């Protein structure tokens, strides 16, 4: 698997969740690594992505 940037990880997560019909809309949270989704049943789904460096 190739190394992905934080932005790429956020975009992939957003695209995957928005492709599901259960999620109605999305907006960014207060931090650049946060995505907040609204589920059609009224729940809010909050995703925060962190990228950690590999240590040998």
DRENKOLNU-759431 format. One line per field, with one value per atom (N, C-alpha, C): residue number from 1; residue in one letter; atom name; z, x, y. Coordinates in nm, 2 decimals, padded with zeros to 4 digits. Each point is the difference from the previous one (the first is absolute). Last residue first. Layout:
// DRENKOLNU-759431
k <- NUM; ...
r <- A; ...
a <- CA; ...
zz <- Z; ...
xx <- X; ...
yy <- Y; ...
END
This chain:
// DRENKOLNU-759431
k <- 56; 56; 56; 55; 55; 55; 54; 54; 54; 53; 53; 53; 52; 52; 52; 51; 51; 51; 50; 50; 50; 49; 49; 49; 48; 48; 48; 47; 47; 47; 46; 46; 46; 45; 45; 45; 44; 44; 44; 43; 43; 43; 42; 42; 42; 41; 41; 41; 40; 40; 40; 39; 39; 39; 38; 38; 38; 37; 37; 37; 36; 36; 36; 35; 35; 35; 34; 34; 34; 33; 33; 33; 32; 32; 32; 31; 31; 31; 30; 30; 30; 29; 29; 29; 28; 28; 28; 27; 27; 27; 26; 26; 26; 25; 25; 25; 24; 24; 24; 23; 23; 23; 22; 22; 22; 21; 21; 21; 20; 20; 20; 19; 19; 19; 18; 18; 18; 17; 17; 17; 16; 16; 16; 15; 15; 15; 14; 14; 14; 13; 13; 13; 12; 12; 12; 11; 11; 11; 10; 10; 10; 9; 9; 9; 8; 8; 8; 7; 7; 7; 6; 6; 6; 5; 5; 5; 4; 4; 4; 3; 3; 3; 2; 2; 2; 1; 1; 1
r <- X; X; X; X; X; X; X; X; X; X; X; X; X; X; X; X; X; X; X; X; X; X; X; X; X; X; X; X; X; X; X; X; X; X; X; X; X; X; X; X; X; X; X; X; X; X; X; X; X; X; X; X; X; X; X; X; X; X; X; X; X; X; X; X; X; X; X; X; X; X; X; X; X; X; X; X; X; X; X; X; X; X; X; X; X; X; X; X; X; X; X; X; X; X; X; X; X; X; X; X; X; X; X; X; X; X; X; X; X; X; X; X; X; X; X; X; X; X; X; X; X; X; X; X; X; X; X; X; X; X; X; X; X; X; X; X; X; X; X; X; X; X; X; X; X; X; X; X; X; X; X; X; X; X; X; X; X; X; X; X; X; X; X; X; X; X; X; X
a <- N; CA; C; N; CA; C; N; CA; C; N; CA; C; N; CA; C; N; CA; C; N; CA; C; N; CA; C; N; CA; C; N; CA; C; N; CA; C; N; CA; C; N; CA; C; N; CA; C; N; CA; C; N; CA; C; N; CA; C; N; CA; C; N; CA; C; N; CA; C; N; CA; C; N; CA; C; N; CA; C; N; CA; C; N; CA; C; N; CA; C; N; CA; C; N; CA; C; N; CA; C; N; CA; C; N; CA; C; N; CA; C; N; CA; C; N; CA; C; N; CA; C; N; CA; C; N; CA; C; N; CA; C; N; CA; C; N; CA; C; N; CA; C; N; CA; C; N; CA; C; N; CA; C; N; CA; C; N; CA; C; N; CA; C; N; CA; C; N; CA; C; N; CA; C; N; CA; C; N; CA; C; N; CA; C; N; CA; C; N; CA; C; N; CA; C
zz <- 01.30; -00.01; 00.13; -00.13; 00.07; -00.01; -00.27; 00.03; 00.07; 00.01; -00.07; 00.05; -00.02; 00.09; -00.09; -00.05; -00.07; 00.09; 00.07; 00.04; -00.08; 00.00; -00.05; 00.04; 00.14; 00.01; -00.04; -00.02; -00.03; 00.01; 00.14; 00.00; -00.02; -00.06; 00.00; -00.01; 00.16; -00.06; 00.02; -00.03; 00.07; -00.07; -00.17; 00.09; 00.08; -00.36; 00.12; 00.11; -00.42; -00.03; 00.12; 00.06; -00.04; -00.02; -00.03; 00.06; -00.06; 00.09; -00.09; 00.08; 00.03; 00.07; -00.10; 00.05; -00.09; 00.08; 00.08; 00.05; -00.11; 00.01; -00.02; 00.05; 00.02; -00.14; -00.02; 00.40; -00.03; -00.15; 00.20; 00.03; -00.03; -00.28; 00.14; 00.02; -00.47; 00.07; 00.15; -00.30; 00.01; 00.08; -00.27; 00.07; 00.00; -00.10; -00.03; 00.09; -00.03; -00.08; -00.04; 00.11; 00.04; -00.09; -00.06; 00.13; 00.05; -00.43; 00.00; 00.14; -00.19; 00.07; 00.01; -00.17; -00.10; 00.06; 00.26; -00.07; -00.11; 00.27; 00.08; -00.08; -00.21; 00.03; 00.08; -00.11; -00.12; 00.03; 00.35; -00.04; -00.12; 00.13; 00.10; -00.03; -00.27; -00.02; 00.10; 00.05; -00.13; -00.02; 00.36; 00.03; -00.13; -00.05; 00.09; 00.03; -00.25; -00.07; 00.08; 00.22; -00.09; -00.08; 00.27; 00.08; -00.09; -00.26; 00.08; 00.09; -00.18; -00.03; 00.09; -00.20; 00.10; -00.04; -00.20; -00.01; 00.12; -00.03; 00.00; 00.00
xx <- 01.09; 00.06; 00.01; -00.38; 00.13; 00.05; -00.38; 00.05; 00.13; -00.40; 00.13; 00.04; -00.52; 00.12; 00.12; -00.51; 00.10; 00.13; -00.57; 00.14; 00.09; -00.55; 00.10; 00.14; -00.56; 00.13; 00.11; -00.58; 00.12; 00.12; -00.56; 00.12; 00.12; -00.57; 00.12; 00.12; -00.55; 00.12; 00.11; -00.56; 00.12; 00.11; -00.45; 00.02; 00.13; -00.17; -00.08; 00.02; 00.25; -00.14; -00.09; 00.51; -00.07; -00.15; 00.45; -00.13; -00.06; 00.54; -00.11; -00.13; 00.53; -00.12; -00.11; 00.57; -00.11; -00.12; 00.55; -00.13; -00.11; 00.48; 00.00; -00.14; 00.13; 00.01; -00.02; -00.25; 00.14; 00.00; -00.41; 00.08; 00.15; -00.35; 00.00; 00.09; -00.27; 00.13; -00.02; -00.40; 00.07; 00.13; -00.45; 00.13; 00.05; -00.48; 00.08; 00.13; -00.32; -00.07; 00.09; 00.04; 00.06; -00.06; -00.11; -00.04; 00.05; 00.10; -00.12; -00.05; 00.52; -00.11; -00.13; 00.41; -00.05; -00.12; 00.26; -00.11; -00.06; 00.36; -00.12; -00.11; 00.42; -00.05; -00.13; 00.25; -00.06; -00.07; 00.24; -00.12; -00.07; 00.41; -00.10; -00.13; 00.37; -00.04; -00.11; 00.21; -00.08; -00.06; 00.30; -00.13; -00.09; 00.44; -00.08; -00.14; 00.31; -00.05; -00.09; 00.22; -00.11; -00.06; 00.38; -00.12; -00.12; 00.36; 00.00; -00.12; 00.23; -00.10; 00.01; 00.31; -00.02; -00.10; -00.03; 00.08; -00.03; -00.02; -00.08; 00.09
yy <- 00.23; -00.13; -00.08; 00.36; 00.00; -00.14; 00.34; -00.13; 00.01; 00.38; -00.04; -00.14; 00.19; -00.02; -00.04; 00.26; -00.08; 00.00; 00.07; 00.03; -00.08; 00.17; -00.08; 00.05; 00.01; 00.07; -00.09; 00.05; -00.08; 00.09; -00.04; 00.08; -00.09; 00.01; -00.09; 00.09; 00.04; 00.06; -00.09; -00.09; 00.00; 00.07; -00.07; 00.12; -00.01; -00.30; -00.02; 00.11; -00.02; 00.03; -00.02; 00.15; -00.12; 00.03; 00.32; -00.01; -00.13; 00.18; -00.05; 00.00; 00.23; -00.03; -00.03; 00.02; 00.00; -00.04; 00.17; -00.05; 00.02; 00.15; -00.15; -00.06; 00.48; -00.05; -00.15; 00.27; -00.03; -00.06; 00.12; 00.12; -00.03; -00.28; 00.04; 00.12; -00.13; -00.02; 00.05; -00.23; 00.13; -00.02; -00.28; 00.00; 00.14; -00.34; 00.11; 00.00; -00.37; 00.10; 00.12; -00.56; 00.13; 00.10; -00.45; 00.03; 00.14; -00.22; 00.07; 00.04; -00.06; -00.08; 00.09; 00.18; -00.09; -00.09; 00.31; 00.07; -00.10; -00.15; 00.01; 00.07; -00.06; -00.13; 00.02; 00.39; -00.06; -00.14; 00.22; 00.08; -00.07; -00.18; -00.02; 00.07; 00.09; -00.14; -00.04; 00.43; -00.01; -00.14; 00.06; 00.07; -00.01; -00.16; -00.09; 00.06; 00.27; -00.12; -00.09; 00.36; 00.05; -00.12; -00.09; 00.02; 00.05; -00.28; 00.12; 00.01; -00.47; 00.10; 00.12; -00.45; 00.10; 00.10; -00.50; 00.12; 00.09; -00.55; 00.12; 00.12
END
